[in-house]
């Protein structure tokens, strides 16, 4: 009798994993909700679904809490795609084996698993932009368009966040390798059939032609060949940016993979009417000098960055320099600033002076290019170090059992004395991953 009970118990225990697995498997569906994964369901999820976007979070992390409602909104949209994307979360503080396996060193850490293969995600976190970026990840490398309506629908569906390339009468094989290389930065397609109305709409008069569009900036450009990798790639790279790029922390990230020099125009205020008139002239210059990136920044909009180029409140603006994107920049002799009269000629003289090497080479006085990209993180690191030193000193004071003194309430205003160990951990770890 006891033997039968033991056998029955053994059989029951052996069935438990399969029952649990079956139950877990039934829960793994893309239904527009964010799925909470565990160590037992994680591998099943990334092998079951082609695309899984995973938020590795910690319950105490403030940035994780802010991100959570954005993921909830994005999950609803991404579940309805032709190639649906599952949004999932993993408590990396609890499931440490997964955290170690995927080298999670800060929160939140975001990864997209495509057919089980992880790729780090550093894009935007607001729901609408997150959806656009993830749609880009799962899209085909080159979309095949077979009619006028296909072309119009493709351009509309692509949205305004990425440049768009459409090859008219171009064989898919001509651009497929470059489409794979620049997939995360642009949309690519080839139109197999189209009417003369489309040629008028997109402003080209012969084929083959590769058209690029920048919906956000209302710009487009046409490439007629030669259709060889060297020339095609040059055209694609040159049109990843608008003709004149506004310089801010986000656009600086776009420049890090581009080896061209930046013709930087520093203005008093990039939003006033005088600046807008100057932008038209800069666009014309940029169109004729595609081996350079043209950008602008307003002293009012980003004073710290502008000061790196010897700009102060007393400097006569606008001023143009050529920046290598890192530590050095060049002033053109005789073109220290641009006055309000005949600015087109002054821009031309500036570019001629740079081409003729009539320049003074200088070092930027502030951070390097990468320094500006990471400036927010860098400042947080300084705060973390100061905070850590303050905590150590506080602990030493407590250990010495010094009596309370007048004015100790002032520390509450700074927040340092009331910060819990979990909160200090949050400052350190979440700051590493904040945009």
NORTAFEN-V626333 format. One record per residue. N is the residue number from 1. PHI is phi in whole degrees, 0 to 359 (* if undefined). NEAR is the number of other C-alpha atoms within 8 Angstrom. Layout:
{{N/PHI/NEAR} {N/PHI/NEAR}}
This chain:
{{1/*/4} {2/297/5} {3/297/6} {4/296/7} {5/297/8} {6/297/8} {7/296/8} {8/298/8} {9/296/8} {10/296/8} {11/295/8} {12/298/8} {13/295/8} {14/293/8} {15/278/8} {16/303/8} {17/302/8} {18/291/8} {19/294/8} {20/298/8} {21/296/8} {22/298/8} {23/296/8} {24/296/9} {25/298/9} {26/295/7} {27/278/6} {28/276/8} {29/229/5} {30/266/9} {31/237/6} {32/88/11} {33/247/9} {34/284/11} {35/266/9} {36/273/7} {37/260/11} {38/237/9} {39/296/9} {40/276/7} {41/251/10} {42/298/9} {43/298/8} {44/298/9} {45/296/10} {46/286/13} {47/267/9} {48/280/6} {49/250/10} {50/294/11} {51/229/14} {52/229/14} {53/263/12} {54/244/12} {55/258/12} {56/275/14} {57/232/14} {58/231/11} {59/300/8} {60/273/7} {61/281/13} {62/296/8} {63/296/10} {64/296/12} {65/295/9} {66/291/8} {67/286/10} {68/307/8} {69/295/8} {70/292/11} {71/293/11} {72/300/10} {73/291/9} {74/294/12} {75/301/14} {76/299/11} {77/283/10} {78/293/13} {79/290/12} {80/266/8} {81/292/8} {82/302/4} {83/249/5} {84/296/10} {85/243/14} {86/274/15} {87/260/13} {88/228/12} {89/231/12} {90/228/12} {91/284/12} {92/289/12} {93/288/9} {94/269/5} {95/262/11} {96/290/8} {97/297/7} {98/295/9} {99/299/13} {100/291/8} {101/299/7} {102/256/6} {103/53/6} {104/278/11} {105/241/7} {106/191/10} {107/232/16} {108/282/14} {109/251/11} {110/246/11} {111/221/11} {112/247/12} {113/261/14} {114/253/11} {115/55/9} {116/87/9} {117/260/6} {118/278/8} {119/226/8} {120/295/7} {121/246/7} {122/239/6} {123/281/6} {124/293/8} {125/242/8} {126/288/8} {127/307/10} {128/297/7} {129/288/9} {130/301/12} {131/299/11} {132/301/10} {133/292/10} {134/289/8} {135/301/9} {136/294/10} {137/299/8} {138/265/9} {139/292/6} {140/294/5} {141/300/10} {142/227/11} {143/278/8} {144/260/8} {145/248/11} {146/245/10} {147/201/10} {148/301/10} {149/294/6} {150/300/9} {151/295/11} {152/297/8} {153/294/8} {154/295/8} {155/297/9} {156/293/7} {157/292/6} {158/294/10} {159/77/9} {160/242/8} {161/274/8} {162/232/10} {163/294/15} {164/236/12} {165/240/12} {166/234/11} {167/268/13} {168/261/12} {169/69/11} {170/257/13} {171/290/8} {172/305/8} {173/296/6} {174/293/10} {175/242/9} {176/299/10} {177/296/8} {178/288/9} {179/295/12} {180/293/8} {181/297/6} {182/251/8} {183/301/12} {184/283/6} {185/244/8} {186/200/11} {187/264/14} {188/231/12} {189/205/11} {190/229/15} {191/262/15} {192/278/11} {193/216/9} {194/197/10} {195/260/7} {196/294/6} {197/299/6} {198/293/9} {199/298/11} {200/291/9} {201/299/6} {202/258/7} {203/61/6} {204/226/8} {205/238/6} {206/204/5} {207/233/8} {208/286/10} {209/213/14} {210/246/12} {211/258/13} {212/243/12} {213/230/11} {214/241/13} {215/302/10} {216/297/6} {217/246/6} {218/55/7} {219/235/8} {220/212/8} {221/215/8} {222/239/9} {223/242/8} {224/254/9} {225/118/9} {226/289/6} {227/272/8} {228/244/8} {229/309/8} {230/301/6} {231/282/10} {232/298/12} {233/295/9} {234/299/8} {235/296/9} {236/298/8} {237/297/9} {238/294/9} {239/256/11} {240/290/9} {241/252/9} {242/293/9} {243/303/10} {244/234/13} {245/265/11} {246/292/8} {247/265/10} {248/210/8} {249/298/8} {250/287/8} {251/289/10} {252/299/12} {253/296/8} {254/292/8} {255/279/8} {256/294/8} {257/261/5} {258/251/7} {259/266/5} {260/283/8} {261/289/10} {262/251/12} {263/278/12} {264/256/12} {265/255/12} {266/255/13} {267/247/13} {268/291/9} {269/212/10} {270/289/12} {271/258/6} {272/278/7} {273/294/6} {274/300/6} {275/296/11} {276/296/10} {277/292/8} {278/295/9} {279/302/9} {280/299/8} {281/290/10} {282/294/11} {283/297/10} {284/297/8} {285/293/10} {286/295/13} {287/298/8} {288/268/6} {289/225/7} {290/287/8} {291/280/6} {292/237/10} {293/264/13} {294/257/13} {295/220/12} {296/215/13} {297/213/15} {298/267/13} {299/301/11} {300/293/8} {301/281/8} {302/213/10} {303/295/9} {304/301/6} {305/295/9} {306/298/13} {307/296/11} {308/294/11} {309/252/9} {310/60/8} {311/260/9} {312/232/6} {313/293/4} {314/265/5} {315/291/6} {316/285/6} {317/242/10} {318/287/11} {319/225/11} {320/244/14} {321/222/11} {322/247/11} {323/250/12} {324/277/10} {325/83/11} {326/223/8} {327/261/10} {328/243/11} {329/213/13} {330/233/11} {331/261/13} {332/270/13} {333/298/9} {334/87/4} {335/231/11} {336/292/9} {337/207/9} {338/244/12} {339/270/8} {340/277/5} {341/255/4} {342/52/7} {343/293/11} {344/300/7} {345/294/7} {346/293/10} {347/295/11} {348/299/9} {349/296/9} {350/299/11} {351/293/8} {352/297/8} {353/298/12} {354/293/10} {355/297/7} {356/275/6} {357/64/6} {358/272/9} {359/225/10} {360/243/8} {361/277/8} {362/225/8} {363/258/7} {364/293/12} {365/268/8} {366/248/7} {367/281/10} {368/283/10} {369/305/10} {370/294/8} {371/298/9} {372/291/11} {373/298/11} {374/258/8} {375/299/8} {376/297/7} {377/295/10} {378/298/9} {379/295/8} {380/296/9} {381/298/10} {382/298/8} {383/297/8} {384/297/10} {385/297/8} {386/299/8} {387/297/9} {388/299/8} {389/299/8} {390/298/9} {391/296/10} {392/300/8} {393/297/8} {394/295/9} {395/296/8} {396/298/8} {397/296/9} {398/296/8} {399/299/6} {400/281/6} {401/54/6} {402/287/6} {403/290/4} {404/296/5} {405/241/5} {406/299/4} {407/98/5} {408/293/8} {409/292/6} {410/299/7} {411/294/9} {412/296/10} {413/296/6} {414/282/7} {415/87/8} {416/289/10} {417/285/9} {418/262/6} {419/282/8} {420/282/6} {421/302/6} {422/296/7} {423/291/10} {424/294/9} {425/296/8} {426/296/12} {427/302/9} {428/288/10} {429/275/11} {430/287/14} {431/296/13} {432/294/9} {433/247/10} {434/291/8} {435/301/4}}
